[in-house]
Amino acid sequence: MRVKAGNFLPALAVVAPETISQDAIMPLLNVIVVLIVVGVLLWLVNTYIPMQGTIKSILNAVVVIVVVLWLLQGFGLLGDLGGIRIGHT
């Protein structure tokens, strides 16, 4: 099976700089700012709040998983997570 470059992972396609509009740059800047803020907050928690090592590891894992899921959903590689229910409704 042959896949055309334009049809596979369109969110990761390489685009010439002159074809990128201002509307496409702002969401990318928002993602970068959110990643920086989450990283700094996680570093502050790990550095200045005394916690047991296992709790710190669990916190780090949860934050990384949530950020990865958010990025996958934001780039359209993961569907809407609003339909997921935990427990009885």
The 8 nearest C-alpha neighbors of each residue, nearest first, counted from 0:
[[1, 2, 3, 7, 4, 6, 5, 8],
 [0, 2, 3, 4, 7, 6, 5, 8],
 [3, 1, 4, 0, 7, 6, 5, 8],
 [2, 4, 6, 5, 1, 7, 0, 8],
 [3, 5, 6, 7, 2, 12, 8, 9],
 [4, 6, 3, 7, 9, 12, 8, 2],
 [7, 5, 3, 4, 9, 8, 2, 12],
 [6, 8, 4, 9, 5, 3, 2, 12],
 [9, 7, 10, 11, 6, 12, 5, 76],
 [8, 10, 12, 11, 7, 6, 5, 4],
 [11, 9, 8, 12, 74, 75, 76, 7],
 [12, 10, 9, 8, 13, 7, 74, 14],
 [13, 11, 9, 10, 14, 8, 5, 4],
 [12, 14, 11, 15, 10, 9, 16, 5],
 [15, 13, 16, 12, 18, 19, 17, 11],
 [14, 16, 18, 17, 13, 19, 12, 20],
 [17, 15, 18, 19, 14, 20, 13, 24],
 [16, 18, 15, 19, 20, 14, 21, 23],
 [19, 17, 16, 15, 20, 14, 21, 23],
 [20, 18, 16, 17, 23, 21, 15, 14],
 [19, 21, 22, 23, 18, 24, 17, 16],
 [20, 22, 24, 23, 25, 19, 26, 18],
 [23, 21, 20, 24, 25, 26, 19, 27],
 [22, 24, 20, 21, 25, 26, 19, 27],
 [25, 23, 21, 27, 22, 26, 28, 20],
 [24, 26, 28, 27, 23, 22, 29, 21],
 [27, 25, 29, 28, 24, 23, 30, 22],
 [26, 28, 30, 24, 29, 25, 31, 23],
 [27, 29, 25, 31, 26, 30, 32, 24],
 [28, 30, 26, 32, 27, 31, 33, 25],
 [31, 29, 27, 33, 28, 32, 34, 26],
 [30, 32, 28, 34, 29, 33, 35, 27],
 [31, 33, 35, 29, 34, 30, 28, 36],
 [34, 32, 36, 30, 35, 31, 37, 29],
 [33, 35, 31, 37, 32, 36, 38, 30],
 [34, 36, 38, 32, 33, 37, 39, 31],
 [35, 37, 33, 39, 38, 34, 40, 32],
 [38, 36, 40, 34, 39, 35, 33, 41],
 [37, 39, 35, 41, 36, 40, 34, 42],
 [38, 40, 42, 36, 41, 37, 43, 35],
 [41, 39, 43, 37, 42, 38, 36, 44],
 [40, 42, 44, 38, 43, 39, 37, 45],
 [41, 43, 39, 45, 40, 44, 46, 38],
 [44, 42, 40, 46, 41, 45, 47, 39],
 [43, 45, 41, 48, 42, 46, 47, 40],
 [46, 44, 42, 43, 47, 41, 48, 55],
 [47, 45, 43, 44, 42, 48, 49, 41],
 [46, 48, 44, 43, 45, 49, 42, 50],
 [49, 47, 44, 46, 45, 50, 43, 55],
 [50, 48, 47, 51, 45, 46, 44, 55],
 [51, 49, 48, 55, 52, 54, 45, 53],
 [50, 52, 54, 53, 55, 49, 56, 48],
 [53, 51, 55, 54, 56, 50, 57, 49],
 [52, 54, 56, 55, 51, 57, 50, 58],
 [55, 53, 57, 56, 51, 52, 58, 50],
 [54, 56, 52, 58, 53, 57, 59, 50],
 [57, 55, 53, 59, 54, 58, 60, 52],
 [56, 58, 60, 54, 59, 55, 61, 53],
 [59, 57, 55, 61, 56, 60, 54, 62],
 [58, 60, 56, 62, 57, 61, 55, 63],
 [59, 61, 57, 63, 58, 62, 64, 56],
 [60, 62, 64, 58, 63, 59, 65, 57],
 [63, 61, 65, 59, 60, 64, 66, 58],
 [62, 64, 66, 60, 65, 61, 67, 59],
 [65, 63, 67, 61, 66, 62, 60, 68],
 [64, 66, 68, 62, 63, 67, 69, 61],
 [65, 67, 69, 63, 68, 64, 70, 62],
 [66, 68, 70, 64, 69, 65, 63, 71],
 [69, 67, 71, 65, 70, 66, 72, 64],
 [68, 70, 66, 72, 67, 71, 73, 65],
 [71, 69, 73, 67, 72, 68, 66, 74],
 [72, 70, 68, 76, 74, 77, 73, 69],
 [71, 73, 77, 75, 69, 70, 74, 76],
 [72, 74, 70, 75, 71, 69, 76, 77],
 [75, 73, 71, 72, 76, 10, 70, 77],
 [74, 76, 72, 73, 77, 71, 78, 10],
 [75, 77, 71, 74, 72, 78, 73, 8],
 [78, 76, 72, 71, 75, 79, 68, 74],
 [77, 79, 72, 80, 76, 75, 71, 81],
 [78, 80, 81, 77, 72, 82, 83, 75],
 [79, 81, 82, 83, 78, 72, 77, 84],
 [82, 80, 83, 79, 84, 78, 72, 85],
 [81, 83, 80, 84, 79, 78, 85, 88],
 [82, 84, 81, 80, 85, 79, 86, 78],
 [85, 83, 82, 86, 88, 87, 81, 80],
 [84, 86, 83, 87, 88, 82, 81, 80],
 [85, 87, 84, 88, 83, 82, 81, 80],
 [86, 88, 85, 84, 83, 82, 81, 80],
 [87, 86, 84, 85, 83, 82, 81, 80]]
